[in-house]
Structure formats: structure tokens, C-alpha cells
Amino acid sequence: MYTKGEWKAVKNAVGTYTIQTEDARIGEIDRHFNARLIAAAVSACVSVNPDNPLAVAGSIGEMVEALKKWMEYLDTPYPKNMITKKHAYNLTEQALAKAEGK
């Protein structure tokens, strides 16, 4: 389970950065970049699947592979690209299902 809400990185009085939502303090990190990266990654995953952002994070590799396959399809002349198209479509379906937690 994750802490719901928009994650933000806020500099605190000690000079470290607190990752927090409007309602909860999640943790502290020494470096601003790391805190902002964590907050941005979680927020991006939440925007895709608010109920299960971890599923989105787990599907990123598959999403990239599907996009690469679509690029291969676009770069391959017809009719040879029809096999690549089917493969790209299947990879996309699998990646989306994973991101949706299915």
C-alpha cells in the first residue's frame, strides 16, 4: 500500500528534504534531486493508475519494449511489417494489462 495524494519534496528546517503529501509525512532524504525524483515518479504512476501505482512502475520496462517494437514496425516496409505490427500490438496489450493491475 502506498500513501495516497500528490507526493512533494519540501526543504525542511534541518536542510534535508521531506517527501510528503498534504496529509502525511512519508520520509526524509538528504538530496533534493533524489526527493524530487521519488515524488515525481510516484505522482506519475498515480496519474496512470490511482488505485495501483506500483503496477504502473512494474510495467515500465514492458512499455518501453512495446514502444520499441512499434518503432520497428514503422521502420519496416510493407508487407513484412505486418508480423511486427501483431507483435507490437500484443506487447502493448500485455504492458497495459500489467499497468492496470490485471
C-alpha positions as CSV (number, residue, x, y, z in Angstrom):
1,M,0.0,0.0,0.0
2,Y,1.2,3.5,-0.8
3,T,0.4,6.9,0.8
4,K,-2.3,8.4,-1.4
5,G,-2.1,12.0,-2.5
6,E,0.3,14.1,-4.5
7,W,3.8,13.5,-3.3
8,K,6.0,16.6,-3.0
9,A,9.6,17.2,-1.9
10,V,9.8,20.1,0.5
11,K,13.0,21.5,2.1
12,N,12.7,21.4,5.9
13,A,14.3,23.4,8.7
14,V,17.2,21.0,9.1
15,G,18.2,21.3,5.4
16,T,17.1,17.9,4.3
17,Y,14.1,17.3,2.1
18,T,10.8,15.8,3.3
19,I,8.7,13.8,1.0
20,Q,5.1,14.4,1.9
21,T,1.5,14.6,0.8
22,E,-0.9,17.2,2.1
23,D,-1.9,14.8,4.9
24,A,1.2,12.7,5.6
25,R,4.9,12.9,6.0
26,I,6.5,10.0,4.1
27,G,10.2,10.3,4.8
28,E,13.3,12.4,4.6
29,I,16.1,12.4,2.1
30,D,19.4,14.4,2.1
31,R,19.5,15.3,-1.5
32,H,16.9,17.5,-3.2
33,F,17.2,15.8,-6.6
34,N,16.5,12.3,-5.1
35,A,13.5,13.6,-3.2
36,R,12.1,15.3,-6.3
37,L,12.7,12.2,-8.4
38,I,10.9,10.0,-6.0
39,A,8.0,12.4,-5.6
40,A,7.7,12.8,-9.4
41,A,7.9,9.1,-10.1
42,V,5.2,8.2,-7.6
43,S,3.0,11.1,-8.9
44,A,3.4,10.0,-12.5
45,C,2.4,6.4,-11.6
46,V,-0.6,7.6,-9.6
47,S,-1.8,9.6,-12.6
48,V,-1.9,6.5,-14.7
49,N,-3.4,4.1,-12.1
50,P,-4.5,5.8,-8.9
51,D,-5.6,2.5,-7.4
52,N,-2.3,0.7,-8.0
53,P,0.6,2.9,-9.0
54,L,3.1,0.1,-8.2
55,A,1.6,-1.9,-11.1
56,V,2.5,1.1,-13.4
57,A,6.0,1.2,-12.1
58,G,6.4,-2.5,-12.7
59,S,5.2,-2.2,-16.3
60,I,7.6,0.5,-17.4
61,G,10.1,-2.0,-18.9
62,E,7.3,-3.7,-20.9
63,M,6.0,-0.3,-22.1
64,V,9.5,0.6,-23.4
65,E,9.8,-2.7,-25.2
66,A,6.3,-2.2,-26.8
67,L,7.3,1.2,-28.0
68,K,10.5,-0.1,-29.5
69,K,8.5,-2.8,-31.3
70,W,6.1,-0.1,-32.7
71,M,9.2,1.9,-34.0
72,E,10.5,-1.3,-35.6
73,Y,7.0,-1.7,-37.3
74,L,7.1,1.8,-38.6
75,D,10.7,1.4,-40.0
76,T,9.9,-2.0,-41.7
77,P,8.4,-1.9,-45.2
78,Y,5.0,-3.5,-46.0
79,P,4.1,-6.4,-46.1
80,K,7.0,-7.6,-43.9
81,N,5.9,-5.2,-41.1
82,M,2.6,-6.9,-40.6
83,I,4.2,-9.6,-38.4
84,T,6.0,-6.8,-36.4
85,K,2.6,-5.0,-36.1
86,K,1.0,-8.0,-34.5
87,H,3.9,-8.5,-32.1
88,A,3.9,-4.8,-31.2
89,Y,0.1,-4.9,-30.5
90,N,0.5,-8.0,-28.3
91,L,3.3,-6.4,-26.3
92,T,1.2,-3.2,-25.9
93,E,-1.8,-5.2,-24.6
94,Q,0.4,-7.1,-22.1
95,A,2.1,-3.9,-20.8
96,L,-1.2,-2.1,-20.4
97,A,-2.8,-5.0,-18.6
98,K,0.2,-5.1,-16.2
99,A,0.0,-1.3,-15.6
100,E,-3.8,-1.7,-14.9
101,G,-3.0,-4.4,-12.4
102,K,-4.9,-7.1,-14.4
